[in-house]
Amino acid sequence: MRALIAAATGLALAFALVLAITAMGAPTGKTSPEPLLTTVPAHP
């Protein structure tokens, strides 16, 4: 019975954490104007 209570408590805490992070919203930011390098330079 203790294991069931512990599992339910952990699940409730995890759910509360997800809700708290969701409530804060997405972080404000912008994308970099620099393109990412996707090719490997040629070796000498």
Backbone hydrogen bonds, N-H to C=O, Kabsch-Sander energy under -0.5 kcal/mol:
donor,donor_aa,acceptor,acceptor_aa,energy
5,I,1,M,-2.1
6,A,2,R,-2.7
7,A,3,A,-2.5
8,A,4,L,-2.4
9,T,5,I,-2.4
10,G,6,A,-2.5
11,L,7,A,-2.4
12,A,8,A,-2.2
13,L,9,T,-2.4
14,A,10,G,-2.4
15,F,11,L,-2.4
16,A,12,A,-2.3
17,L,13,L,-2.2
18,V,14,A,-2.3
19,L,15,F,-2.3
20,A,16,A,-2.3
21,I,17,L,-2.3
22,T,18,V,-2.4
23,A,19,L,-2.3
24,M,20,A,-1.3
25,G,21,I,-0.8
25,G,22,T,-0.7
38,T,36,L,-0.6
